[in-house]
């Protein structure tokens, strides 16, 4: 009996000791764990505050960094009506970000307001420029902003030449039906980036991250027209851009077809259906994507899922994720339209800070593996 008991005990002990080998370790974090915080400077100017998990007021950038983020994204407009998202504000936020240990992605829209698949309007100051002068304006503007960052010791780590370029940029000169002209404009931006810092990586960014046909058409044409870039950027919002499966299939195909590293340049998900600022939210559904309710838990699960998808990209070409407008909380005056001070924010239910200005659980997903 003693021998039998010893044998059984040995089995139990062996199983106990072996268990950790079968446990699921936390995955390594993505190399880029970022958030777009373009609205932050205006939010703070209009009284927006940010708090840590214990309710203590703090710097939003340091709260994000403590949660595990290591990058921010800032958009640049040429001459915005409200004076925000211009060179001066980008430089100011960049100083704070670098001091907090965060890297920097600069997103050039080449417009005075939003540039996206539905509109790529020239800045007013460039509207009448002939094509060659328009190319020079792209180069000079890009170099000016990036040189300003370099001179203050906050060199950009990545740069987007254009934003959501499905149909090109600076219409009509750089529209999708004139690829040689589009190529000249994009390459002018590329050259400007490299003239300031050869190490800064250049991103070309499209929306509709689940649409493989779009990406093949676009990047095949980019190759045929000699468009230069280092990284492919995608926007993927599941309530607009298709299923997780379509997004993953597109990423996997792009990795094999082009061999370029990729970032999820924009994504987000609601944590509530409630409204804070009286301006109707853009996403109202209680379950915008099947199985992912508009709750803190649903937002967390969503971010975990897209992170897993990026981590699974072949050949480790999935660099990371940027959460769009993580700090765009409901602050009167900090609306979406730079030309309309009365406009509100339809995005505060998708921020990474809740309606009490504290971090949501989803923010901690960026720290997994640290």
Sine and cosine of phi, psi and omega as CSV:
sin_phi,cos_phi,sin_psi,cos_psi,sin_omega,cos_omega
0.00,0.00,-0.63,0.77,0.01,-1.00
-0.88,0.48,-0.67,0.75,-0.01,-1.00
-0.91,0.42,-0.64,0.77,0.01,-1.00
-0.90,0.44,-0.70,0.72,0.02,-1.00
-0.88,0.47,-0.67,0.74,0.01,-1.00
-0.89,0.45,-0.65,0.76,0.00,-1.00
-0.90,0.43,-0.70,0.71,0.01,-1.00
-0.90,0.44,-0.66,0.75,0.02,-1.00
-0.88,0.48,-0.64,0.77,0.01,-1.00
-0.89,0.46,-0.62,0.78,0.03,-1.00
-0.89,0.45,-0.72,0.70,-0.01,-1.00
-0.88,0.47,-0.73,0.69,0.00,-1.00
-0.88,0.48,-0.68,0.74,0.01,-1.00
-0.87,0.49,-0.66,0.75,0.01,-1.00
-0.91,0.42,-0.65,0.76,-0.01,-1.00
-0.89,0.45,-0.68,0.74,-0.01,-1.00
-0.94,0.33,-0.53,0.85,-0.06,-1.00
-0.98,0.18,-0.34,0.94,-0.13,-0.99
-0.81,0.59,-0.69,0.72,-0.02,-1.00
-0.85,0.52,-0.49,0.87,0.00,-1.00
-0.91,0.41,-0.41,0.91,-0.02,-1.00
-0.99,-0.15,-0.07,1.00,0.01,-1.00
-0.94,0.35,0.37,-0.93,0.00,-1.00
-1.00,-0.09,0.96,-0.27,0.01,-1.00
-0.93,0.37,0.41,-0.91,0.07,-1.00
-0.90,0.43,0.66,-0.75,-0.03,-1.00
-0.93,0.36,0.40,-0.92,0.10,-0.99
-0.89,0.45,0.59,-0.80,0.02,-1.00
-0.95,0.32,0.45,-0.89,0.14,-0.99
-0.88,0.48,0.49,-0.87,-0.03,-1.00
-0.93,0.36,-0.46,0.89,0.06,-1.00
-0.89,-0.46,0.87,-0.50,0.01,-1.00
-0.78,-0.63,1.00,-0.06,-0.24,-0.97
-0.82,-0.58,0.16,-0.99,0.07,-1.00
-0.58,-0.81,0.67,-0.74,0.20,-0.98
-0.98,0.21,0.80,-0.60,0.00,-1.00
-0.79,-0.61,0.57,0.82,-0.10,-1.00
-0.86,0.50,-0.50,0.87,-0.04,-1.00
-1.00,0.08,-0.04,1.00,-0.16,-0.99
-0.89,0.46,-0.73,0.68,-0.07,-1.00
-0.87,0.50,-0.67,0.74,0.00,-1.00
-0.94,0.33,-0.62,0.78,0.05,-1.00
-0.84,0.55,-0.76,0.65,-0.02,-1.00
-0.90,0.44,-0.63,0.78,0.00,-1.00
-0.90,0.44,-0.48,0.88,0.00,-1.00
-0.99,-0.16,0.28,0.96,0.13,-0.99
0.99,-0.15,0.11,0.99,0.03,-1.00
-0.91,0.42,0.67,-0.74,0.04,-1.00
-0.80,-0.60,0.38,-0.92,-0.02,-1.00
-0.73,-0.68,0.64,-0.77,-0.09,-1.00
-0.80,-0.60,0.42,-0.91,0.09,-1.00
-0.99,0.12,-0.07,-1.00,-0.09,-1.00
-0.89,0.45,-0.41,0.91,0.01,-1.00
-1.00,-0.04,0.06,1.00,0.05,-1.00
1.00,0.00,0.08,1.00,0.01,-1.00
-0.99,0.15,0.74,-0.67,0.00,-1.00
-0.91,0.42,0.66,-0.75,-0.02,-1.00
-0.40,-0.92,-0.03,-1.00,0.04,-1.00
-0.98,0.18,0.83,-0.55,-0.03,-1.00
-0.82,0.57,-0.62,0.78,-0.04,-1.00
-0.91,0.40,-0.64,0.77,0.02,-1.00
-0.96,0.29,-0.52,0.85,0.09,-1.00
-0.91,0.42,-0.68,0.74,0.04,-1.00
-0.90,0.44,-0.70,0.71,-0.01,-1.00
-0.89,0.46,-0.65,0.76,0.00,-1.00
-0.90,0.44,-0.51,0.86,0.01,-1.00
-0.97,0.26,-0.25,0.97,0.05,-1.00
0.83,-0.56,0.00,1.00,0.04,-1.00
-0.97,0.26,0.49,-0.87,0.01,-1.00
-0.73,-0.68,0.14,0.99,-0.05,-1.00
-0.54,-0.84,0.52,-0.86,0.24,-0.97
-0.81,-0.58,0.32,-0.95,0.04,-1.00
-0.81,-0.59,0.73,-0.69,0.00,-1.00
-0.76,-0.65,0.78,-0.63,0.06,-1.00
-1.00,0.07,0.42,-0.91,0.03,-1.00
-0.81,-0.59,0.83,-0.55,0.19,-0.98
-0.97,-0.25,0.37,-0.93,-0.10,-0.99
-0.98,0.21,-0.82,0.57,0.00,-1.00
-0.59,-0.80,0.94,0.35,-0.08,-1.00
-0.92,0.39,0.54,-0.84,-0.09,-1.00
-0.89,0.45,-0.53,0.85,-0.05,-1.00
-1.00,-0.06,-0.06,1.00,0.04,-1.00
0.99,0.14,0.04,1.00,0.04,-1.00
-0.98,-0.18,0.22,-0.98,-0.07,-1.00
0.84,0.54,0.53,0.85,0.10,-0.99
-0.97,-0.26,-0.02,-1.00,-0.05,-1.00
-0.83,0.55,-0.73,0.69,-0.09,-1.00
-0.88,0.48,-0.68,0.73,-0.03,-1.00
-0.95,0.30,-0.58,0.82,0.06,-1.00
-0.89,0.46,-0.69,0.72,0.02,-1.00
-0.89,0.46,-0.63,0.77,-0.03,-1.00
-0.92,0.39,-0.71,0.71,0.00,-1.00
-0.94,0.34,-0.58,0.82,0.03,-1.00
-0.87,0.49,-0.64,0.77,0.04,-1.00
-0.86,0.50,-0.71,0.71,0.01,-1.00
-0.90,0.43,-0.66,0.75,-0.05,-1.00
-0.90,0.44,-0.74,0.67,-0.01,-1.00
-0.90,0.43,-0.58,0.81,0.05,-1.00
-0.90,0.43,-0.46,0.89,0.02,-1.00
-1.00,0.03,0.05,1.00,0.03,-1.00
1.00,0.07,0.33,0.94,-0.04,-1.00
-0.98,-0.21,0.58,-0.82,0.12,-0.99
-1.00,0.05,0.11,-0.99,-0.20,-0.98
-0.72,-0.70,0.80,-0.60,0.21,-0.98
-0.94,-0.35,0.83,-0.56,0.03,-1.00
-0.97,-0.24,0.77,-0.63,-0.11,-0.99
-0.92,-0.39,0.98,-0.19,0.00,-1.00
-0.99,0.12,0.87,-0.50,0.06,-1.00
-1.00,0.01,-0.36,0.93,-0.07,-1.00
0.80,0.60,0.75,0.66,-0.03,-1.00
-0.37,-0.93,0.19,-0.98,0.10,-1.00
-1.00,-0.02,-0.14,0.99,0.00,-1.00
-0.50,-0.87,-0.33,-0.94,-0.12,-0.99
-0.86,0.51,0.72,-0.69,0.19,-0.98
-0.89,-0.45,0.78,-0.63,-0.07,-1.00
-0.37,-0.93,-0.05,-1.00,-0.07,-1.00
-0.84,0.54,-0.44,0.90,-0.04,-1.00
-1.00,0.02,-0.23,0.97,-0.03,-1.00
-0.34,-0.94,0.74,-0.68,0.06,-1.00
-0.68,-0.73,0.94,0.34,-0.12,-0.99
-0.99,0.11,0.70,-0.72,0.04,-1.00
-0.91,0.42,0.50,-0.87,0.20,-0.98
-0.87,0.50,0.54,-0.84,-0.03,-1.00
-0.83,0.56,-0.62,0.79,-0.05,-1.00
-0.93,0.36,-0.28,0.96,-0.03,-1.00
-0.96,-0.28,-0.02,1.00,-0.22,-0.97
-0.85,0.52,-0.60,0.80,-0.10,-1.00
-0.98,-0.19,0.14,0.99,-0.08,-1.00
-0.96,0.30,0.69,-0.72,0.19,-0.98
-0.89,0.46,0.31,-0.95,-0.15,-0.99
-0.82,0.57,-0.73,0.68,-0.05,-1.00
-0.89,0.45,-0.59,0.81,0.05,-1.00
-0.95,0.30,-0.52,0.85,0.07,-1.00
-0.90,0.43,-0.69,0.73,0.08,-1.00
-0.86,0.52,-0.67,0.74,0.00,-1.00
-0.91,0.42,-0.60,0.80,0.03,-1.00
-0.90,0.43,-0.65,0.76,0.06,-1.00
-0.87,0.50,-0.74,0.67,-0.01,-1.00
-0.88,0.48,-0.75,0.66,-0.08,-1.00
-0.91,0.41,-0.69,0.72,0.00,-1.00
-0.89,0.46,-0.73,0.69,-0.01,-1.00
-0.88,0.47,-0.74,0.67,-0.02,-1.00
-0.91,0.42,-0.62,0.79,-0.03,-1.00
-0.89,0.46,-0.75,0.66,0.00,-1.00
-0.90,0.44,-0.72,0.70,-0.06,-1.00
-0.94,0.34,-0.57,0.82,0.08,-1.00
-0.91,0.42,-0.62,0.78,0.06,-1.00
-0.87,0.50,-0.66,0.75,0.05,-1.00
-0.91,0.42,-0.71,0.71,-0.02,-1.00
-0.89,0.46,-0.68,0.73,-0.06,-1.00
-0.90,0.44,-0.48,0.88,0.01,-1.00
-1.00,-0.04,0.14,0.99,0.07,-1.00
0.99,0.14,0.38,0.93,-0.02,-1.00
-0.79,-0.62,0.77,0.64,-0.04,-1.00
-0.79,0.62,0.69,-0.72,0.03,-1.00
-0.91,0.42,0.67,-0.74,0.03,-1.00
-1.00,0.04,-0.54,0.84,0.08,-1.00
-0.63,-0.78,0.45,-0.89,0.01,-1.00
-0.64,-0.76,0.75,-0.66,0.16,-0.99
-1.00,-0.03,0.80,-0.60,0.15,-0.99
-1.00,-0.08,1.00,-0.08,-0.07,-1.00
1.00,-0.02,0.29,-0.96,-0.07,-1.00
-0.76,-0.65,0.84,-0.55,0.01,-1.00
0.75,0.66,0.94,0.34,-0.19,-0.98
-1.00,0.08,0.44,0.90,-0.03,-1.00
-0.72,0.69,-0.73,0.69,-0.04,-1.00
-0.96,-0.28,0.31,0.95,-0.01,-1.00
1.00,-0.06,-0.42,-0.91,-0.05,-1.00
-0.50,-0.86,0.29,-0.96,0.10,-1.00
0.74,0.68,0.84,0.54,-0.01,-1.00
-0.88,0.47,0.55,-0.83,-0.01,1.00
-1.00,0.04,-0.16,0.99,-0.14,-0.99
-0.85,0.52,-0.69,0.73,-0.08,-1.00
-0.96,-0.27,0.47,0.88,-0.06,-1.00
-0.96,0.28,0.27,-0.96,-0.08,-1.00
-0.86,0.51,-0.36,0.93,-0.02,-1.00
-1.00,-0.04,0.19,0.98,0.05,-1.00
-0.63,-0.78,0.95,0.30,-0.10,-1.00
-0.89,0.46,-0.63,0.78,0.04,-1.00
-0.87,0.50,-0.65,0.76,0.02,-1.00
-0.93,0.36,-0.65,0.76,0.07,-1.00
-0.86,0.51,-0.69,0.73,-0.01,-1.00
-0.87,0.49,-0.66,0.75,0.01,-1.00
-0.88,0.47,-0.64,0.77,0.00,-1.00
-0.94,0.35,-0.71,0.70,-0.01,-1.00
-0.92,0.40,-0.63,0.77,0.01,-1.00
-0.94,0.34,-0.49,0.87,0.11,-0.99
-0.89,0.47,-0.67,0.75,0.07,-1.00
-0.91,0.42,-0.68,0.73,0.03,-1.00
-0.85,0.53,-0.74,0.68,-0.02,-1.00
-0.89,0.46,-0.60,0.80,0.02,-1.00
-0.90,0.44,-0.67,0.74,0.02,-1.00
-0.86,0.51,-0.77,0.64,-0.09,-1.00
-0.94,0.35,-0.41,0.91,0.04,-1.00
-0.94,0.34,-0.41,0.91,0.02,-1.00
-1.00,-0.01,-0.68,0.73,-0.03,-1.00
-0.43,-0.90,0.93,-0.37,-0.02,-1.00
-0.91,0.42,-0.40,0.92,-0.04,-1.00
-0.99,0.14,-0.29,0.96,-0.01,-1.00
-0.94,0.34,0.78,-0.62,-0.04,-1.00
-1.00,0.03,0.67,-0.74,-0.04,-1.00
-0.99,-0.16,0.77,-0.63,-0.04,-1.00
-0.94,-0.34,0.69,-0.73,0.24,-0.97
-0.93,-0.36,0.78,-0.63,-0.30,-0.95
-0.81,-0.58,0.83,-0.56,0.10,-0.99
-0.91,-0.42,0.35,-0.94,0.14,-0.99
-1.00,-0.01,-0.23,-0.97,0.10,-0.99
0.82,0.58,0.84,0.54,-0.12,-0.99
-0.89,0.45,-0.24,0.97,0.04,-1.00
-1.00,-0.07,0.06,1.00,-0.11,-0.99
-0.98,-0.21,1.00,0.00,-0.06,-1.00
-0.91,0.42,-0.57,0.82,0.02,-1.00
-0.87,0.49,-0.66,0.75,0.05,-1.00
-0.87,0.49,-0.74,0.68,-0.08,-1.00
-0.93,0.38,-0.63,0.77,0.05,-1.00
-0.90,0.44,-0.72,0.69,0.01,-1.00
-0.86,0.51,-0.72,0.69,-0.10,-1.00
-0.93,0.38,-0.78,0.62,-0.10,-0.99
-0.98,0.21,-0.39,0.92,0.18,-0.98
-0.91,0.41,-0.69,0.72,0.05,-1.00
-0.91,0.41,-0.60,0.80,0.05,-1.00
-0.87,0.50,-0.69,0.72,0.01,-1.00
-0.90,0.43,-0.68,0.73,-0.04,-1.00
-0.91,0.41,-0.43,0.90,-0.04,-1.00
-0.96,-0.27,0.19,0.98,0.12,-0.99
0.94,0.34,0.49,0.87,0.02,-1.00
-0.97,0.25,0.77,-0.64,-0.10,-0.99
-0.98,-0.18,0.66,-0.75,0.02,-1.00
-0.23,-0.97,0.23,-0.97,-0.02,-1.00
-0.91,-0.42,-0.52,0.86,-0.16,-0.99
-0.68,-0.74,0.62,-0.78,0.13,-0.99
-1.00,-0.09,0.79,-0.62,0.06,-1.00
-0.94,-0.34,0.59,-0.81,0.00,-1.00
-0.76,-0.65,0.57,-0.82,0.29,-0.96
-0.99,-0.16,0.70,-0.72,0.11,-0.99
-0.61,-0.79,0.95,-0.31,0.14,-0.99
-0.91,-0.41,0.89,-0.46,-0.20,-0.98
-0.91,0.42,-0.40,0.92,0.01,-1.00
-0.99,0.17,-0.12,0.99,0.03,-1.00
-0.85,-0.53,-0.52,0.86,-0.32,-0.95
-0.91,-0.41,0.35,0.94,0.10,-0.99
0.99,-0.13,-0.04,-1.00,-0.11,-0.99
-0.98,0.22,0.29,-0.96,0.13,-0.99
-0.83,0.55,-0.65,0.76,-0.05,-1.00
-0.89,0.45,-0.66,0.75,0.02,-1.00
-0.91,0.40,-0.64,0.77,0.03,-1.00
-0.89,0.46,-0.73,0.69,-0.02,-1.00
-0.91,0.42,-0.65,0.76,0.01,-1.00
-0.90,0.44,-0.62,0.78,0.03,-1.00
-0.90,0.44,-0.74,0.67,0.03,-1.00
-0.84,0.55,-0.72,0.69,-0.05,-1.00
-0.90,0.44,-0.65,0.76,0.02,-1.00
-0.92,0.40,-0.68,0.73,0.00,-1.00
-0.88,0.47,-0.62,0.78,-0.01,-1.00
-0.87,0.49,-0.68,0.73,-0.03,-1.00
-0.97,0.25,-0.65,0.76,-0.12,-0.99
-0.96,0.28,-0.63,0.78,-0.11,-0.99
-0.90,-0.43,-0.35,0.94,0.06,-1.00
0.92,0.40,0.36,0.93,-0.02,-1.00
-0.99,-0.17,0.55,-0.84,0.15,-0.99
-0.91,0.42,0.41,-0.91,-0.09,-1.00
-0.71,-0.70,0.51,-0.86,0.15,-0.99
-0.80,-0.60,0.57,-0.82,0.24,-0.97
-0.99,0.12,0.99,-0.14,-0.16,-0.99
-0.97,0.24,-0.40,0.92,0.02,-1.00
-0.51,-0.86,0.74,-0.67,0.19,-0.98
-0.32,-0.95,0.33,-0.95,0.04,-1.00
-0.16,-0.99,0.22,-0.98,0.02,-1.00
-0.36,-0.93,0.59,-0.81,-0.05,-1.00
-0.97,0.25,0.54,-0.84,0.11,-0.99
-0.96,-0.27,-0.08,1.00,0.02,-1.00
-0.33,-0.94,0.31,-0.95,0.15,-0.99
-0.99,-0.15,-0.04,1.00,-0.04,-1.00
-0.96,0.26,0.32,-0.95,0.00,-1.00
-0.88,-0.47,0.57,-0.82,-0.02,-1.00
-0.93,-0.37,-0.52,0.85,-0.16,-0.99
-0.94,-0.35,0.12,0.99,0.05,-1.00
0.99,0.14,-0.01,1.00,0.06,-1.00
-0.97,-0.25,0.83,-0.55,-0.17,-0.99
-0.82,0.57,0.72,-0.70,0.01,-1.00
-0.92,0.38,0.49,-0.87,0.02,-1.00
-0.95,0.32,-0.65,0.76,0.02,-1.00
-0.95,-0.32,0.88,-0.47,-0.12,-0.99
-0.93,-0.37,-0.30,0.95,-0.15,-0.99
-0.91,0.41,0.57,-0.82,0.04,-1.00
-0.95,0.31,-0.38,0.92,0.05,-1.00
-0.60,-0.80,0.99,0.17,-0.10,-1.00
-0.87,0.50,-0.49,0.87,0.08,-1.00
-0.76,-0.65,0.70,-0.72,-0.09,-1.00
-0.80,0.60,0.80,-0.60,0.04,-1.00
1.00,0.03,-0.02,1.00,-0.03,-1.00
-0.79,-0.61,1.00,0.00,-0.03,-1.00
-0.93,0.36,0.36,-0.93,0.04,-1.00
-0.99,0.16,0.95,0.31,-0.01,-1.00
-0.68,-0.74,0.25,-0.97,0.09,-1.00
-0.82,0.57,-0.61,0.79,0.01,-1.00
-0.93,0.36,-0.64,0.77,0.02,-1.00
-0.92,0.40,-0.65,0.76,0.05,-1.00
-0.88,0.47,-0.68,0.73,0.01,-1.00
-0.89,0.46,-0.72,0.69,-0.01,-1.00
-0.89,0.46,-0.62,0.79,0.04,-1.00
-0.88,0.47,-0.76,0.65,-0.04,-1.00
-0.90,0.44,-0.59,0.81,0.06,-1.00
-0.89,0.46,-0.65,0.76,-0.03,-1.00
-0.91,0.42,-0.75,0.66,-0.03,-1.00
-0.92,0.38,-0.51,0.86,0.08,-1.00
-0.91,0.43,-0.68,0.73,0.05,-1.00
-0.87,0.48,-0.65,0.76,0.00,-1.00
-0.89,0.45,-0.71,0.70,0.01,-1.00
-0.91,0.42,-0.59,0.80,-0.01,-1.00
-0.92,0.40,-0.45,0.89,-0.07,-1.00
-1.00,0.02,0.01,1.00,0.00,-1.00
-0.87,0.49,0.71,-0.70,-0.04,-1.00
-0.83,0.56,0.51,-0.86,0.10,-0.99
0.87,0.50,0.45,0.89,0.03,-1.00
0.82,0.58,0.57,0.82,-0.02,-1.00
-1.00,0.04,-0.07,1.00,0.08,-1.00
-1.00,0.07,0.99,-0.13,-0.10,-0.99
-0.95,0.30,-0.64,0.77,-0.05,-1.00
0.24,-0.97,-0.23,-0.97,-0.20,-0.98
-0.74,-0.68,0.68,-0.73,0.20,-0.98
-0.91,-0.41,0.84,-0.54,0.06,-1.00
-1.00,0.08,0.80,-0.61,-0.15,-0.99
-0.99,0.16,0.79,-0.61,0.09,-1.00
0.79,0.62,0.83,0.55,-0.02,-1.00
-0.89,0.46,-0.43,0.90,-0.08,-1.00
-0.96,-0.30,0.21,0.98,-0.05,-1.00
-0.99,0.10,0.96,0.29,0.00,-1.00
-0.99,0.13,0.16,-0.99,-0.06,-1.00
-0.98,0.20,1.00,-0.08,-0.03,-1.00
-0.83,-0.55,0.88,-0.47,0.01,-1.00
-0.81,0.59,0.76,-0.65,-0.03,-1.00
0.98,-0.17,-0.37,0.93,-0.02,-1.00
-0.99,-0.13,0.87,0.49,-0.05,-1.00
-1.00,0.03,0.00,-1.00,-0.14,-0.99
-0.99,0.15,-0.42,0.91,-0.13,-0.99
-0.98,-0.19,0.94,-0.35,-0.04,-1.00
-0.90,0.44,-0.33,0.94,-0.01,-1.00
-1.00,-0.07,-0.05,1.00,-0.06,-1.00
-0.75,-0.66,0.99,-0.13,-0.03,-1.00
-0.88,0.48,-0.32,0.95,-0.01,-1.00
-1.00,0.10,-0.16,0.99,-0.03,-1.00
-0.93,0.38,0.50,-0.87,0.01,-1.00
-0.96,-0.28,-0.23,-0.97,-0.07,-1.00
-0.88,-0.48,0.90,-0.43,0.02,-1.00
-1.00,-0.01,0.32,0.95,-0.15,-0.99
-0.86,-0.51,-0.09,1.00,-0.16,-0.99
-0.90,0.44,-0.34,0.94,0.06,-1.00
-0.99,0.16,0.06,1.00,0.07,-1.00
-0.86,-0.50,0.11,0.99,0.04,-1.00
-0.93,0.37,0.10,-1.00,0.10,-0.99
-0.98,-0.18,0.15,0.99,0.16,-0.99
-0.87,-0.49,0.68,-0.73,-0.07,-1.00
-0.99,0.15,-0.12,-0.99,-0.08,-1.00
-0.96,0.27,-0.08,1.00,0.18,-0.98
-0.98,-0.21,0.16,0.99,0.07,-1.00
0.95,0.31,0.35,0.94,0.05,-1.00
-0.98,-0.18,0.39,-0.92,0.00,-1.00
-0.89,0.46,0.66,-0.75,0.11,-0.99
-0.99,0.11,0.38,-0.93,-0.01,-1.00
-0.83,0.55,-0.51,0.86,-0.02,-1.00
-0.85,0.52,-0.50,0.86,-0.03,-1.00
-0.85,0.52,-0.55,0.84,-0.05,-1.00
-0.95,0.32,-0.27,0.96,0.04,-1.00
-0.87,0.49,-0.48,0.88,-0.01,-1.00
-0.93,0.38,-0.38,0.93,-0.04,-1.00
-1.00,-0.03,-0.02,1.00,-0.03,-1.00
-0.88,0.47,0.77,-0.64,0.00,-1.00
0.99,-0.13,-0.20,0.98,-0.02,-1.00
-0.97,0.24,0.00,0.00,0.00,0.00
